[in-house]
Amino acid sequence: MSKIVQAISAVWAHNVDGPMEFWVHKPTGRCGIHIRTLALMCGVGKNTIINALKQGGDLDKNYQTDLYNLLKDKAIFLTDLDKNSPIKNGKPVKIIRAEVCVILIRYYAKKGRPAAMQYALKFMEFGLEQYIYVKVGIIHPQESIAIQEIDYLIATETVQVNAVKTGEVVFLTHPKTGDSGIALEGLACLCGGASVQRIQKLAESFDPAPYLLDTEKQIVIKANVCEQVLQHVATTKPRRKKAEEWLQILNPMVAAIQQRTQYHLKPQAESNPMSAKVAQLEEEVTYLKARLAALDHDHDLWMQWHRLLGQILLLLLYHLPERPWDVQTEVNVSKHLQLLDLLVIRRRQSNPDILLPDGLDLSAPYTLLTYKSPHESLTNWTIEELIAYYVNYRKQLRYEHPDKKLLPATDFKLYAISTHFPHKLAESLGENWHSTEVPGVYWLLYGILKIQVIVTREIRLAPHNMLWNLFSNQVANIRYALQHYATQQTDMRQMVQELLKFYAQEGLTGLTF
């Protein structure tokens, strides 16, 4: 192995875990995974990933534009500062950068790939970079040091100062404010071994108050001042090559130091762009959990119908602008296993122009739904079960409330969805059963509770009634829904195709989407 190859190899940390392969560039912390590993995580073949990176191949035309926009101007492959790829067995290997991996994993998760959904969920909650650091064995537990009664987050790193000398650099971050800096002696090391006195004078020339900390034991230069010092040393004679390298490595300065010290800023205001990003990721986590929950259960035939209704409603609401609602399926509402079919939680006020299926009002913070498939009947017992779910869930929320308060009944709406009209139930309720002006939409009084009833086979044919028409068990209604509901969302198309397979097993054939 040549000295050049040895030098390149020395800066990389690498580990193989079964079929998975992970890489980290030690000086910068940049990381990535092998293309074969990425394919496994996305649940697709290696060639599909290659084609995705080329913006074409065997992908549907509908997704080429999406991928182009997602990957536009992104650096795809992991390299060192001199643009060298990692070396394995004496040869360079192409490793996909972590940020590109995240984009592709999330992309295939939204296309309904179970492996991608599982890894997307894992990385959203843990972080892909942290995951790779663990895999290659270079992650360190978060450390802190008490200075002036504040436990500053610290990270210590041994660096090459010059050809013969190494030095220790201490990075610090305030745990509350996120203010960051580098210890004076360490900053001198990053400047290629410049004298501490020179670096201190430079810092004071750029800022009259350049110190994050100034104590007998520790002098720490503010991050923005460190950047100015490195810039000066890198560009002013006698120029220091090391300063130039570290200026690139620690770019952007504050974020780089915060990452090293494992500081994670929590958004303080809803208007904060980071807050919006966190909220978006939380919504994706909820979506992926609900999708995976459906895949993980081995349902009997009746429960498969319940699962499909829940999944299609989930996707219908998830793809609306601003995502006003979360949908949870098979929610346990008791200490003992009692599964509510569907729970819709309002995240925010919805656009009043959104046209929901007839009879479905999701304006309450919590909407509980029970469903009866073509093989089941809506009965008094079903209604009593729904009320029990409502009572148990309301009590659960009380225990979670900071003041242990019972939420008002107006925060909840109850729905019973049935394929067939419940003749016996309506007859038993007498005057407590009520029709409405909307076909297929009824309501009943059970004690003091008002419960909305939807009979799917009676709902009128209309594009916004796609959900009810699909679950009507009527060929004409289903065909209308398939013809008038236009969607390019792969996950929705997959679930509708699965529903059509169930209908085919029931003898309703000739339905295509």
Secondary structure, 3 states (H helix, E strand, C coil): CCHHHHHHHHCEEEEEECCEEEEEECCCCCEEEEHHHHHHHHCCCHHHHHHHHCCCCCCCHHHHHHHHHHHCCCCCECCCCCCCCCEECCEECCEEEHHHHHHHHHHHHHCCCHHHHHHHHHHHHHCHHHHHHHHHCCCCCCEEEEECCEEEEEEEEEEECCCCCEEEEEEEECCCCCCEEEEHHHHHHHCCCCCHHHHHHHHHHHCCCCEEEECCCCEEEEHHHHHHHHHHHHHCCCCCHHHHHHHHHCCCHHHHHHHHCCCCCCCCCCCCHHHHHHHHHHHHHHHHHHHHHHHHCCCCHHHHHHHHHHHHHHHHHHCCCCCCEEEEEEEECCCCCCEEEEEEEECCCCCCCCCCCCCCCCCCCEEEEEEECCCCCCCHHHHHHHHHHHHHHHHHHHHHCCCCCCCCHHHEEEEEEECCCCHHHHHHHHHHEEECCCCCEEEEEECCEEEEEEEHHHCCCCHHHHHHHHCCCCHHHHHHHHHHCCCCCHHHHHHHHHHHHHHHHCCCCCCCC
